[in-house]
Amino acid sequence: MAASLDNGAGNGVSHLSAAADRVRFVLRSTDDPLAHDGPNVIRNFMTSPKSISSVYVYDEAGTELFERQCRTPEYYLRRAEAELLRRHAGDIVQLCEFPAIVELGAGTAEKTRTLFEVYAEHEARCDYYPIDIDTETLSQAAHALVCDFPQLFVHCLGTTYLEGLRALPRRTRCRLFAFLGSSIGNMQRQEIEDLLAHLFAGADRGDYLLLGADLHKDASFIDKAYNDSAGFGPRSTLNMLHHLNRRYDGNFVMDNFRYRSKYDPRLKRNEVRIESLAAQTVTLASLDFTMALAAGELIDAEIMWKFEPDELCSLLDRAGFSLVNRWIELLYRYGLFLFRRR
Ligand SMILES: C[S@@+](CC[C@H](N)C(=O)[O-])C[C@H]1O[C@@H](n2cnc3c(N)ncnc32)[C@H](O)[C@@H]1O
């Protein structure tokens, strides 16, 4: 879409600054939301099996690798969700009566553009509240969006989901909470329940929730998606070690580790681990922490739950959200679910 403003901005420079005026940070809690996470990192390395929190996937390099993974032929999730949004965005926005949009884990907000296009077609103002721990990506995405959508006002919350939900300004109109990309599947069960409880508390009766979720299917589709031949999925996970090195003055040696991903159809979850290829010692100097890793030892890194539609709806129902409609992409079994808070 062409970047044009209907507020009288004449030349290119004033045009750009007018767009920039439509971006503000409501919250950038600390410039670094992981600034105090060191003790959690140590705790997770002291349990058996060892683990690394998936929040370490998303530094600047990790986000870039994830974006590239999303564009590989094997990674069906983004394409399937984008297709569902393309087909149903108009219905969703109109059914919710042109709501303010709050997005959890907005990232580059590439697919959310489909919703903004509906506002643009109707020349309707849209207030957008993206919440993302990766403040750099959030800021870049916000500035790109306002250039493309003259009716868009972006109120960034550069922080965690829970803190972002708590910091939302008072509601002035109906809101649509969007949680896309099957990000709900990347959380532990308890985290999902905590998040839904916060969502329920942060939303008002009558607000909507748009949830994108990958569904249980033949393991071969899933295994391919997380083992793409270009290697972006593996590199995005292994980048967690770079992230730890940079942040905590660590000495993980990349060649000493390997990516492992496998779908467990019984648990309906994909499990991503990092394997230590040799007996080795790793130090995170700024945390004053050293650990031994055995050859073949596996570090838990990421999980991706795949849902059955009815199970997911029951989970949401227990959390106080009633199903309004659901759309399933049949080839890859990916679902878009619209709920309403009771
Ligand atoms: C899998 S990406 C999805 C991005 C986008 N919604 C999509 O569908 O392509 C997850 C995004 O959530 C953000 N994120 C992950 N955990 C978070 C947390 N606890 N709080 C806030 N943002 C988080 C990451 O920075 C990343 O941008």
Ligand as a Chemical Component Dictionary entry (heavy atoms), coordinates in Angstrom:
data_LIG
# 
_chem_comp.id                   LIG 
_chem_comp.type                 NON-POLYMER 
_chem_comp.pdbx_formal_charge   0 
_chem_comp.three_letter_code    LIG 
# 
loop_
_chem_comp_atom.comp_id 
_chem_comp_atom.atom_id 
_chem_comp_atom.alt_atom_id 
_chem_comp_atom.type_symbol 
_chem_comp_atom.charge 
_chem_comp_atom.model_Cartn_x 
_chem_comp_atom.model_Cartn_y 
_chem_comp_atom.model_Cartn_z 
_chem_comp_atom.pdbx_ordinal 
LIG C1  C1  C 0  6.937 -16.832 17.365 1  
LIG S1  S1  S 1  7.174 -15.089 17.308 2  
LIG C2  C2  C 0  5.646 -14.670 16.594 3  
LIG C3  C3  C 0  5.668 -13.337 15.945 4  
LIG C4  C4  C 0  4.370 -12.979 15.242 5  
LIG N1  N1  N 0  3.254 -12.827 16.183 6  
LIG C5  C5  C 0  4.006 -14.010 14.211 7  
LIG O1  O1  O 0  2.926 -14.585 14.305 8  
LIG O2  O2  O -1 4.802 -14.233 13.286 9  
LIG C6  C6  C 0  6.990 -14.678 18.996 10 
LIG C7  C7  C 0  7.158 -13.203 19.341 11 
LIG O3  O3  O 0  6.787 -13.060 20.717 12 
LIG C8  C8  C 0  7.784 -12.342 21.428 13 
LIG N2  N2  N 0  7.797 -12.922 22.778 14 
LIG C9  C9  C 0  8.164 -14.189 23.134 15 
LIG N3  N3  N 0  7.981 -14.373 24.448 16 
LIG C10 C10 C 0  7.487 -13.196 24.941 17 
LIG C11 C11 C 0  7.081 -12.768 26.240 18 
LIG N4  N4  N 0  7.117 -13.569 27.291 19 
LIG N5  N5  N 0  6.612 -11.509 26.370 20 
LIG C12 C12 C 0  6.549 -10.670 25.287 21 
LIG N6  N6  N 0  6.930 -11.021 24.039 22 
LIG C13 C13 C 0  7.384 -12.277 23.877 23 
LIG C14 C14 C 0  9.066 -12.543 20.663 24 
LIG O4  O4  O 0  9.957 -11.465 20.841 25 
LIG C15 C15 C 0  8.557 -12.666 19.222 26 
LIG O5  O5  O 0  8.535 -11.421 18.567 27 
# 
loop_
_chem_comp_bond.comp_id 
_chem_comp_bond.atom_id_1 
_chem_comp_bond.atom_id_2 
_chem_comp_bond.value_order 
_chem_comp_bond.pdbx_ordinal 
LIG C1  S1  SING 1  
LIG S1  C2  SING 2  
LIG S1  C6  SING 3  
LIG C2  C3  SING 4  
LIG C3  C4  SING 5  
LIG C4  N1  SING 6  
LIG C4  C5  SING 7  
LIG C5  O1  DOUB 8  
LIG C5  O2  SING 9  
LIG C6  C7  SING 10 
LIG C7  O3  SING 11 
LIG C7  C15 SING 12 
LIG O3  C8  SING 13 
LIG C8  N2  SING 14 
LIG C8  C14 SING 15 
LIG N2  C9  SING 16 
LIG N2  C13 SING 17 
LIG C9  N3  DOUB 18 
LIG N3  C10 SING 19 
LIG C10 C11 SING 20 
LIG C10 C13 DOUB 21 
LIG C11 N4  SING 22 
LIG C11 N5  DOUB 23 
LIG N5  C12 SING 24 
LIG C12 N6  DOUB 25 
LIG N6  C13 SING 26 
LIG C14 O4  SING 27 
LIG C14 C15 SING 28 
LIG C15 O5  SING 29 
# 
